[in-house]
Amino acid sequence: MTTAEAIIQHLKSLPDWAQREVLDFVQFLESRRKGLAGREEDIAWSDFSLSSAMRGMEDEETPYTLADIKEPFS
């Protein structure tokens, strides 16, 4: 028996109000999964954008010197 079949078997034994509660929970899980996927995609695009903007900067000379520091760190 698959997990889905076991869930359906248990679900059929529940009263209607409990079945609605299970449906609400399943919809919550779906929305949470979609939200996580969206955030992962946003993070990936953000990382790509930042790395694209910074590309080649490690080869550039800095316009600042140690004399530009107002408070030296010890």
N, C-alpha and C positions, 0 to 999 in steps of 0.2 A: 504494500500500500504506500502510495506517495504521500508526501507531507500535505499536499493540497487535498487529497482524498480524505486524509485523517481529519483535517480542519473542517471539511464539508460534513463529514459524519458527525463530529461534535456539534457543529453549528446547527444541524437539523434538530438536535435534541433540545436546543435552547428555546425559550419563549421569544416571541417577536421583539419585545423591548430589548432583550439581551442581544439578539441578532443585529438590531440597529446600532447598539453600542459597539459590537465587533466591527460593523461596517465603518463607523466613525473612526475607529482605531486604525483600520486598514487604510482609510483615506489619509489619516494623519501620517502614517508611515510612508505612503507614496509621496506626499507633499514634502516631507523631510528629505527623502532621497533625492527628489528633483532639486530641492534647495541646495543640498550638498554638491550635487553635480554642477550647478550653476556657479557656486562659489569657487569650486576647483578650476572651472574654466576662466573665471575672472582673475584668479591668482596667476594662472598660466599666462594670460594675456598681459597682465601687469608686469610679470617677470620678463616676458619677451620685450615689452615696450621699454622697460628700464635698461635691459641689456643692449637694446638697439640704440638707445639714446647715449649710452656710455661707451659704445664701441669706439675703440681707437684712443680714448682719453688717457689710457695708461702710457701711451707713447708721447703725450704732450708734456711740455715743460710747464711747471707750475708758475704762475705769476707772483706767488708769495714767497717770502723768505722768513727765517726765524725772527728777524727784526719786526716783522708785521704782527707778531703775537703780542697782545697787550699784557696778558698775564702769563708768564712762563709756567709751565707745569713741572713739578718736581717729582 
